[in-house]
Amino acid sequence: MTIMPQSAAFISGVQRMVLYETRARYFLVGSNQAQTKHRVLKIDRTEPRDLVIIDDKHVYSQQEVRELLGRLDLGNRTKIGQKGSSGLSRAVSACGIVGFVRFLEGYYIVLITKRRKMADIGGHSVYKIEDTSMIYIPNDSVRVAHPDEARYVRIFQNVDLSSNFYFSYSYDLSHSLQYNLTLLQQPCRSAADSSGEEELHTHNKQDSFDIFEDEGLPMQVVYGLKNEPYFKYVWNGKLLERVKDILHHDWLMYIIHGFCGQSKLLIYGRPVHVTLIARRSSKFAGTRFLKRGANCEGDVANEVETEQIIHDASVMSFMAGSYSSYVQVRGSVPLYWSQDISTMMPKPPIRLDQADPYAHVAALHFDQMLQRFGSPIIILNLVKKREKRKHEKILSEELYPAVINLNQFLPPDHCIDYIAWDMARYTKSKLCNVLDRLSMIAENVVKRTGFFINRSDFHCHALRPDERWGDAGGHITSSGRLQTGVLRTNCVDCLDRTNTAQFMVGKCALAYQLYALGMIDKPKLQFDTDCVRLFEELYEDHGDTLSLQYGGSQLVHRVKTYRKIAPWTQHSKDIMQTLSRYYSNAFSDADRQDAINLFLQVYQPSESKPHLWELPTDFYLHQKNTMALPQVTRSYTYWWSEGILSFLPVAYDEVPCEENMKKVKVKKVNRYDESIDTYTEFFKPYELTSFDDTFCIAMTNSAREFMPKTVGVDPSPFTVRKPEETGKSVLGNKSSKEEAVLQRKTAASAPPPPSEEAITSTSEDDSEEDREDDGAVSQRSTPIKLLTESGESARTQEEYHQQPLRETYGLNLADFPAEEDLLIYERFAHLGQSQHKVERNETAHLANVICLEPVSRFQEDSVYRVSPPQVDKDGPEVFETHVMTGHGHVRALCREDMLMYREYIKNRYM
């Protein structure tokens, strides 16, 4: 018996479009996938500057649309009966509207003309934009030309819409899977009864049918849902803002920017899809050195929300299938800071632009995160702690006090967690393993935040119990488990170090997700398995894409670099990526920033203000409070939005409260209506299809790409392979057996050979002066000890403990010290006792014993007693005047004050 869904997301009724042209009008005819329902938009071409669109909201059948187009063709011919010059011509075919934009002349319409399927989530297809068309709406006869129009068009088209922009007709990409599935499980009856929409769609026989209709059984009703997108991750929101209240929601299609990739993990033939979706924020968006820190609204630069979705692909339905997701975030340090690129230095100095003693901008940023993700918010700060010349450390010294300040007002159970770890310094240490330490942090984070899964019947931990499962966090509900809180990772650029840290956290979460879905017997995955290699390749594509968008080059440091198994050829590639990044930052980032500002409508051209290329900076475009004083001042103590704390640890956005339900449109529809039938949408039973067309995604397959091709090999993707046993070798093109053995010896748990240390020296993370301290780091750092599971590593530890003390420490601690050593120690102890006696008994004659420079304002300052300083008579008067001034009681200025002020003015301005 099939599960009857109570609610379902609406599928867009406009997926195919044809733009028809006459001299006075554009007619945009849109239809659903089956071409049974059509809608028509009429766009006026006689207005030179305004956008006039008419949507009659009527649903046409295919026959009605043909008759309408025939009448339009006949009515727009120059002479009746003349067939040579048709009055209605077909301009372009499309599959979506990006938006409408105007510069200095009339409006343009931007249409998606080519798409490619990238992923499938529960039967909902995710498409990548492959090509677009930008069409000028006004007719040439009414066009008022402007000399700068063409330049604005070129700047706008610098945003390559065919590069990593994604959309879906039936799945909200701006929200997480947890939000979308939680929305489907919320009670919708009250919202449907209170909404003013019609209860049921009216149907023609040709549109859809009900198999129970002839038997007199009641019609099966489903609540169709259409929710408002999360506009922070929508990139064409401003382009559709002018028409969103005029057009039917089927015409509105919101796109995201970032990354989308999907791979298939075959577990003994059982398909499990691993999907990675990255949503780049459209707020305070830009390029590397031109967008740093945060703006006045709490939006940070390079903010990306990464979500990994695991689902059993053998069952497609959201209601009957098993789905799990985990979300983490990267973003610049939420402070007012920047880097001056006018000096043409590879690493410009970091400067703090504004003092923020009450952490106002950080409060705004974490308020957004609490509202979207709940608690706990965990910060993983990977910037350097120790530098000879302060650079990255400046950010840590400001961020940590800001978090402390905000936490003192939050309830203790929901405080922001702060983890600071100098990843670059650990990388250069010979004794420490970076990925082992990151795996410990990841384990702790995943246990605190939990993960999302839509199934409540966790038979896995009953059949194959594991002690780690009992510590897993999150909010358990009747329908599954919710992720509460999120990990926020940052370094300086949020590129190389951040991507490796996110991969390790994602790998840990993947183990828990597969364990919860019943795929593995314990929540732990090891390197060099087909599963982890597939996941690592997906994360490296994700990291390269995000790095190109923000930094202008691919990743410099990868997971293999931190594992110390990267081939020697990787060093030269790292140098080329560093040079590419430097060239992009120096020469092309300014043009890319202008294009982003124009595309996102942060800057809107006008005759009355300077052109975009004439602005010396875009600071005032992104900082709204610089143009006007804020009307309402936020509290420094109650810095969160109203209502958030009452629902923590659950995110406020996912609570079915009245304010959130206003963002959801609910309508009662027939269960078999095409607008909510995912089965009909995916398999298209109304037309002749082929397997190649229906399953057209050429995704990475673990069995085909990574499993060894030799006979008799264990086909499990969780078996550890040797590096030369895989279809895609992690060692590059090395064929020599000796090199393969060397690489295996330098795998994750072993210290690196001397030849590989140079790999870690060309990153954007490292500075020259830090390389001199490698020896000191190696002596002070201690290796991270983890619970080993393999017998080989356990034997290694046993052999280590059986070594004699002389080999370990350089001397035998069991022997009694020599007489000379004891004499030296007794003299040292006697000196210390004498010094304490002098301090305790002869404080007045301390200068006679040893000459010391005073470092304190207190006359007597030692570990035994402190005498308070003497305050002169003028001190209390100055303090009292300062306090009275703060209360508004300003004393009259005396003659000395006036003379001092005049002297200041004369020296300052004259």
N, C-alpha and C positions, 0 to 999 in steps of 0.2 A: 504494500500500500504506500503510495507516494505521500510525502509530507505536505500538507496544505499550508502554504505561506500565509501569514496574517498580513504582512505588508511587503512591498517591493518597491525598488527605486524606479522612477520613470525613465524610459528610454527616449532619447530625443526623437521627435517626429520629423526632423529635417536633417537628413544625412546626405542627400544628393541635391545638387542645385544646378540650375541653368540660368544664366543671365542673358535676357533678351533686351535688344536695344531699339529704340526709336529716336527720332530727333528730339522729342520733348520728354521722354520717360525712359527709365530703366525698369524692367520687370524681372524680379528675381523669383523664380519658381522653385520651391523646395519640396522634396518628397521624402517619405520614409524609405527604409531599405527595400521593402516589398513593392514600392511605388503604387500603393493603394490609397494613400492619403497625401494630399498636396496642399500647400499654402502658397500665397502669392504676396510679394511685397512690391509696392509701387514707389519708385524713387523719382522725384522731380528733377529735371535737368535744366530748367529755365531759371533757377535761382543761382546767381553767380557766387554767393558766399554762404547762404544758409543751407541747412540740411532739412529737406522736407520728405518724410517717409510716411506712407500710409499702409497700415496693416489692418485688413478688414476682419482678422481673427477667424475667417471662415475656412472650413476644411472642405476641399474640393475632391471629387473623384477624378479618376484619370480621364474619363470622357468629358467631364465638365471643364477640365483644364485645356483639353484639345480644342473644345468649342470656343473657350475664352481667347486662346492664342490665335485661333482662326479669325475671330472678329477683330482683334487688335491688328492683325496683319492686313486685313481688308480695309479697315478704317484709316490706316496710316499710309496707304499708297498714294502717290501723287495724282494718279488718274485712276478712276474706277475701271476695273477690268484689265489693267496693265500688270502683267506678271513679271516683267523684266526687272524692275526695281522694286523689290519687296519692301513693304513698310515696316516689317518686324524682322530683325536679323539676330542670329544667335551669336553672342559675343564670346562667352567663355563658360566652360563647365567647372564646377567646384564641388567641394565636400565640406565646406564650413566657412563661417565669417570670422576673421580675426578682429575686425573693428572698422571704425570710421575715424579719419584724421584730417585735420585742416591745418595749413601753415599760414600763408599770407594771401592765397587766392581762395578757391572753393574747396569742397570736401573730396576726399579720396575714399574708396572702399577697398579694403584689403581682403582677398579671398584665398582660401587654401585650395590649390588646384591639384595637389598630389600628396598622398599619404602612404605610410608604410606601417604595417602592424608590428608592434614591438613586444607585446606581452598580452597574456590572457589571465584575468583574475576572476574565477568563478563564472566564466562565460562572458564577462565584460571585457571587450577588447580595448587595448591602449594603443594609440597610434602616434607615430612621429610625423611631424610636418616635413615633407620632402621638397615642396615647391609652393610658391605663392604668386599671386598676381595683384598688382596695385593699379587700380583703374580710377581715372579722374571722372567725376560725376558730371559737372556742368558741361553743357554743349559749347563747342568752339565759338558759336555766334554770340554768346553772352559772357565769354571768358574775359576777365580783366587781368591782363598779364602783369606780373611783378618780377623785377630783375633778380631777386634773391630766392625765388620759389624753387628753382632747379637745385640750388645748393642745399636747401632744406630737405628736398627729396633724396638727394644723395646721402646726406647724414642719416636720415631715417632708415634708408636701405642698408646702412652699415651694420645694423642689427640683422644678422643672418637668421631668418626664421627657419631655414632648413637645417639649422644646427642646434639640436637638443631642445626643441620645443615639442611638448606632448599634449594630447587631448584625448578625451573619451566621450562617447555619446551617452553612456549609461552609468559611468562610475565617476564619482567625485574625486579627482586626483589631488585637489587642494587639501583634503582631509585624510586622516589616517584610516586604515582598515578598521581599527578599533572603533573610531567614531562612526564610520558608515554602517558597520554591523550592529553597533549598540543602538543606533537610530532605528534600524529595522526591527529591533526587539522591543522598542518602547511602545506603550499603549497608545494607539492612534485614534481610538474610537471617539474620545471626547473632542480631540482636535478636529476630526472630520465632521462631527455634528455641529461644532461651532463655526466651521469655515463656511463662507458664503458660496462655495463652488457647488456645481451640480453634483448630484449623488452618483449618477452613472453616465458613462458615455453612451451616446446613441449610436447604434450600429446598423450598417447595411448588411445584407446577407453575404455580399462579396467581401466585406471587410474582415469579419471574424465570425465564429460560430460557437455554440455551446452544445456539447454532446448530450446534455441532459434536458435540453429545451423541449424536445418532442415528447419526452416522457413525463412532463409536468412537474419535474423536480425543481426545487428552488434554485435560483441562480447563485453561484458561488462568488462571493464578494471578497475582494482584496483591497487593502488600503494602499493606494499609490502615493509615494513620497517624492517630494522635490525640495531639497534643502539649499540654503544659501551657501555659496562657497566661502572659504576662508581667504579673504581678499589679500592677505599678506603674501600669499604664495601665488596669486593670480597675476599674470603679466599683461593681459589685455583688458583689465578691469576699467582703466580710464578710457580706452578706445571704444568701449561699449557703454560707458556711463551715460552718454547723451540719449541713447536709444533704448536702454533697458526697461524704462517705464512705458515705452510706446509699443514695443514688439512683444509678441507671444514668447514665452520662455523657451520654446523649441528652437527659435532662431539664435538664442544666446548660447555660445559655446566658449567656456573659459579654458585657457591654455596655461600650462606651467612650464618653467624653464629649469633645467638641471640634468638629470640622468634617469634613464629607465633601461634596465636589463633583466633578462630572464634566462635561466638555465634549468636543464632537466637532470635531476638526480635519480638514477635508476637503482633501486634496491631490490635485487633479484627479480627484475622485470616490473616492479611496482613503481610507477612514475610519481616523483615528488618535485613540484616546481619551486625553485628558489628565485624569488623576484626581489630586485633592489630598485627602489624609487627614491630619488633625491629631489627635493623641492627647494629651489633657490628663492630667497625672499626678494620681493620687488621693492621693499622699503630700504632706503639708503643703499641701493645697489650701485655697483661700479667696479672699477679695476683696482689693482693691488695697492699701489702707493697713493692713489687719489681718494680711496675710501678706507679709512681706518677708524677704529673705535666705534662710537655711537653718536647718534644725533640727539636732538633735544626731546624726542618722543620715545626714546628707549630702543629704537631700532638699530641694530649693529651691522657693520659691514661683513660681507661674505658669510651671511647666516644661511645655513643649509640644514634642512631636516631630512635625515636619511632613515628610510624604513625598509626593513627586510621582512618579506612575507613568505611563509612556508605553507604550502597546502598540498594535500593529497589530490593529485590530478586525475585519479580514477573516478572521483565523484565531483561533478562540476558545480552543483547547487550550493549557494550560500547557506541554505537552511539545513541540507542533509550532509554537506561536506565538512571536512576538518580544516580549519584555517587558524594560523597563528602569525603574529607579527611582533616586531620589536622596533622601537623608535629611539634614535639618539640625534643629538644636535651638535653642530659646530658653529662658531661665530666669534668675531673679534672681541677683544677684551672690552667690556661695556664701560668705557671711560671716554672723556674728551681728550683724544690724543691723535697725533699725526706724525708724518715724516716729511721733511723738506726735500723734494727731489730736484731742486734747482742746482744742487752741488754736484750732480752727476756721479754720485758715489754708489757703489754696489749695495751698501747697507747704510742708508742715510740715518742720522741720529734721531732717536725717538724724543719727542717733546710733548709735554702735557699742555694743552691749549687753555684749559679753564680749570680753576680750582672748584672742587665739588665736595666741600667738607661734610655735607649731609648725605652724600651718595644718592643724589636725586635721580641722575640718569640711570644708575644701576638699579634703583628701586623701580623705575618705570619698566626696565627690561625684565627684571625678575617677576614683576607683576603680570606681564604678558605670559611668561612661562608657567607661573602657578595657575593662571586661568586656563591655559591650553593643556598642560600636562599633569597638574596636581603636584603632590609632594611625595618623596623628597626631590628637590633640585640638587644634583650633585655636580660640582664644578671640578673638572680635571684640568689643572693648569700646568702645561708642559714647558713653560718658558724657563730660561736659565736662571739659577739662583746665585751663582758665584761668577763674577766677571772682574777682570782687572779694571776695565773701564765700563762704567754703568751703561748698559744698553737695554737689554730685555728686562733686566731686574727692576727697572723703573716701573714697569706695569704691575709686577707682583707686589711691589711696595705700596701701590695705590689700591689694587683690587682687594687684597686681604683685609685692610681696615674697613673698606666699604662693606664687605660681607659681614664682618663683625658688627658693624653699626646697624645693619639691617636685621641681623639675627636677634639683637637684644629686644626687638619689639614683636617678633614672631613667637607663637607657642613653641615650647621646646621640642615637641614631637614633629614639628614641621619646619625646622630650621634648615637653612641652606648649608649643605655639606661642601667643604672646601678641601680638595686634595691637590697639593703642589708637589710636582716631581720633575726634577731636571733631567729630562730624557736625553738631551744631547750629551750631557756629562757622563751619564751611565753608558752611553753608546761607546765612548772612547775608553772605558775601563776594560782591562783584560780579564778581570775576575767576575764581573757582573754580567748577567744575561738579561738584556732589555725585555725580551718577550716573556720570560718567566715572571719578571716583576709586573709587567702589564697584565699577564693572565691572572695574577693574584688580585690586582685591582679590579679586573673585569668580573671575576667571580664574586667579589664583594658587592659590586655595583648591581649586577643582575639579580643577586639575592635580595637586594633592597628594593629595586624598582619592580621586579617581576616582569612578566610579559603577557601579551594578550593571546588567549585561545578561546574559541567559541564552543568548546565541548566541555561538559561538566563531568562526564564519565571517565575519570582518570584511572583506567584499569592498570596502566603501566606501572605505577608505583606500588600497586598491591601485588602484582605478579612478580615484578623485578624490583624489590625495594632498594632504595639508595638513600643514605643518610643526608645527602645534600638536598634532596627534594623537600624535606621537611622545613628547611630554612628559606625556601623560595618565597619572595615577597609578592606584592601586588594585592589587588582587592578581589576576593573570591565571591562570585555571585552564583545564582541558581543556574545560569546558562554558561558558566565558564569562569575565566579569570581575566581581570583587567590589569594592564600596566598602569601603575601610579607613580608619577614622577618621571624624571628623564636625566640622562647623563649629558652634560654640556662640556665638550672638549674644546680647548683652544691652545694654540701656541701663538707665535707672532702673526704669521700669515695664515694659519689654519689650513695648511696644505700637506706637507710631507709627514711631519711627526703626528699631526692630527689624524691623517688617514690610516697610518699604521696602528695608532691607539684604537681608532674606531673599528678597524678590522679585528683586533684581538677581542674587543668587547662583543662585536657581532659574532665572532667564532664561538665565544662562550655562550651567548644567547642561543645560537643555532643548536648547540648541543642540548640545551634545556628544551627547545622547541621540538626537536626530533624525539627526545625522550618522552615528552608529553603526548606526542602523536603516536607513540608506540613503535617507533622505527628502530630505536637502539636500546640497549639494556642498561646503560648508565649515562648520565648527562655529562659526558666528557668526550671530546674529539682530539685526535692527535694529528700533528703535522705529517706530511708525506702520505696522506690517504687521498683517494680520489675525491672524496667529499670536500676536504679542506682545500685541495688544489683548485677545484671548481669554484669554491667560494672565494679563494684568494684572487683568482683571475677576474671574477666579477667585481671585486672590490678595487682591484688595480685599474680596471676600465673606468669605474666610478671615480676614483681619485684622479686619473689622468684628465677626464672630462671636466671635473670641477676646477682642476688646476689650470687648464687651458682657458676656462672662462674668466677666472679671476687673476691669475698670474701670468698668462701668456705663454706658458710652456707646460709640458707634461711633468709628472712627478720627478724629482731629483732622487729622493731616497724612497726605496720600496721596502716591502716586507722582507724580501731576500737580502737586502742590504743590512737590515737590523738582525737577521738570522745569521749573518756572516757567511752566506753560501752563494753570494752573487759572483758570477764569473768575472775574470779580470777585464774583459771587454766592457763591463758595465761602467768602469771608471771613466772611460772616454765618453760614453753616452751621457754620464752625469755632467761632465764638463760642457758638452754641447747643450744640454737642457738648461744649465745655468746661464750660458751665454745667450740662448734664445730668450730666456726669461728677462735678462737684463736689457736686451735689445727692445723687446716688447714694452717693458716698463718705461724705457727712455724715449721711444719714438712713436709708438702707436697707441698707447693707453689714453692719451688725451682725446684722440678722435673717437675711440671706443666709448669713452665716458660721455662725450657729447651725444653720441648716438643713443646710448641708454637713457640719458636724461630726456631726449626728445621722444623716444618710443614710449617711455613710461609717463609722458606728459608732465614730468616734473617741471620742465620748461615748456611753455606754450607761446609760440611766436605771436607778436603783435606789432602793429605799426608804431605804437606809442612807447615801446621800450627797446633797449639795445638788442642787437642780434646775439644769437647763442655764441658765436665765435668771437664776439667782442667782449664778453664777460671775462674779467681777470680770474675769477674763481666761481665755482658753483656752490660755495658754502651757504650762501643765503637762500638757494633753492631748496636745500635739504634741511635747513634749520628754520622752522616756521616761526619760532619765538623771536627771531631777530628782526622780523618785519612788523610785529605788533606785540604789545604787552599782554601776557596771559590774563584772562578774566578771572579765572579761579586758580588759586594757589593750592597745590596738593600738600597734605600734611606730611611732615618729615617722620612722624612716629607711626601713624596708621597709613603706611605707604601702599597698601594693597587695595584693590577695588572692592567695593561693597559686595558682600555675599560670598566671597571666595573661601574664607576660612571655615564657614559653617559646613562645607561639603568635603573639605580635605580629609583624607589624601586623594579622593576622587577629583578629577579635573572639573571645574565649574562648567566648561563648555559641553561636557558629556552628561550633565544632570538634566533630567526632563522637567526643568522648572518652566514657569510661564514665559519668562523672557527668552529662553532658548527655543521653546516651541513656536514662538512667533516667527522664527526664521524658517519654519518648515511648512510647506504647502501640502495638504493632505486631501485626497480625493478618492471616493469609492469607485472602483472599476470592476468589470467582469474579470474573472481569473484568466480567461483566454484572450483578453484584450492585447493587441500587439504592443501597446505602449508600456506594458510591464512584463511581457513574456520573453524572458531571456533565452529560452529554448528556441523559439521561433527566430529570434534575432541572430543566434549563433549558427544554427544548422540550416536555416532557410529552406524549410520543407516545401515552399511554394515554387521553387525553381530548381532546375537541374544543376547540381553542383558536383564537384570532384573533390577527392581527398586533398589534392595539391592546393586547391583554392581555400578549402575550409581550414586546413591545418598548415598554413603558409609560413609559420614562424620557423626560421632556420636557427633554432636555439642551440647553445652548447649542450652536449650530451655527455654525461660522465662515463658511460660505457664506451662510447665511440671515441671520445677525445683523450681520456685519461687512463682507462683500464688497459693493462698490458695485453698485447695481442698473442702471447704465447699460450700454448695448450696447457690445461691443468691448473691455471691460476685461479685463486679464490676470487669470484666475481663481486664480492662485497665491496662497496665503496668506502667501508670503514677499516679496511685492512691496510696496514702500513706497507708502502712500497719502497723499493730501492730507487734512487734517482734515475737510473738508466732503464727502469722497467715501465715507464709511462709513455703514453702516446705523445704528450707534449712535455718534453724534458724541462725540468726546472733549471738545468745547468746550461741552457743555451745549445750551442752546436758542438760541444766538446765530445769527441769520440775516443779520446785516449783513456785507457783503463786506469792509468795512474791518476789522471786528473779526477776521474769519477770517484776513486777511493779517497783522494784528498778532500773532495767536496763532502763525502759522507762523514769524514772525520770532523769536519767543521760545521756539522749540523747543529740544530738549535741549542743543545745542552753543552757543547764544547766551546772553549775559548778560541778566538780567531788566530790564524797564523799571521806572522808579521806582514806578509805581502798584502793582506786584505785590509789593514788598518787605514791605508790611504783612501779607501772608498768612502770612509765617513768624514773626510776632510773637506769636501767640496760642496757641502750642502748650504742652502740658504740659512740653515740653523746655526752654523759654526762661525766663530770669529777667530782672527789670527792669534790673538793673545791667549785664547783658551787652549791652543794646541800645546803650549809650553808646559801646561800643568798636568799632562797625561800621567807622568810618573807619580805625582802626588796623589792623583785620584786613585790610581791602582793600589797604592799602599793603604789609603784610608777606607776604601770601599770594601764591603764584605759581600761574598756571593749569596744570592738568594737560594735558600734551601726549600725545595718543594717535596711533597710526598711522592715518591717514585713508585711507578706501577710496574715497570718492566724489571725482570730479574737481573738483566745485565747492569742496569744502573744501580740496583741494590747491592750487587757484588762489588761494584766500584766503591761505594760508600764503606762497605765492610773492610776492604783493603786499605782504604784511607785511614780508618780508625786504628788499624793494626800497625801502622808505621811507627817507628821509634820517635821519641820526642826530639832527638837531636836533628833528624831530617826535617821535622816540621818547623821547629822554632830556632834551630841553629845552636842550641845548648841543651843539656840534660837538666831539667828542673829538679830531678830527684836528688842530685848531688848538693852537698852543703857548700855555701859560698866561700870564697877564699878570704883569708884574714885581711888582706888589703882592701877588698870590697866592703867587708864589715866595718873597717875603720873609717872609710869614706862615708858610709851610711850614718855611723854614729855622729861624726862631725856635722853632717847635714841636719840631722834631727836636733842636735844641741843648738845649732844656729836658729832653728825655727822656734825652739822653746825660749831662747833668750830674747828673740824679737817680741814674742807675745808678752814676756815679763816687762819689757821696756814700755810697751803700749799700755799695759794695764796699770803700772805703778808710777812711771816717770813720764807722764804725758807732757809736762812743761819742758823737759829737757830732750824732747825727741829730736830737735835739730842738732844736738851734740852727738847723737848716735849715728845718724845718717842724714845726708842732705836730700830733701825731697821738694819737688815743686808742688805747690798747692793746686789741686784740681777741683776744689769745692768752695762754695761761698761760705760754708759753715766754718767757724773758727776752730772747732774741735770736731773731727769727723773720722771715726774709726769703727771697727766692728763692735766696740764695747759701749760707747756712748757718743751722743751727738749734742752739741750745744746750738740752740737756734741763733740765727744771725741777728745783729743789731739793726734796727730800722730807724732811720733819721726822722726828723720832725716833718719834713716835706713829703715823705712817702705816703702816710695816711691821707694827707690833704689831696694829693694827686689821685689816689684811689677813690676817695669819697666823691671828688668832682666827676670822675669817670662813671661811677654808679649813678649819680644824679643826672648826668647827661643822658644815660640810657633810659631813665624814666621820663625824660622830656624837660627836666629842669636845668636849663643852661645858665651858668652864671655869667654876669656881665664881663666883657673883655676889659682888662686893664691896659694901661699905656704900654707896658712891656709886650703884651700879646700883640697889640696893633703894630708895634715896631718890628716884631719878629715876622709877622705876616707880610708887611711891606717889603722886608728884606728878601723873603722867599719869592714874592712876585717879581721883584727886580732881578733876582738871580735866575729865575726860571724862564721868564718871558721877555725880558728887556736886554 
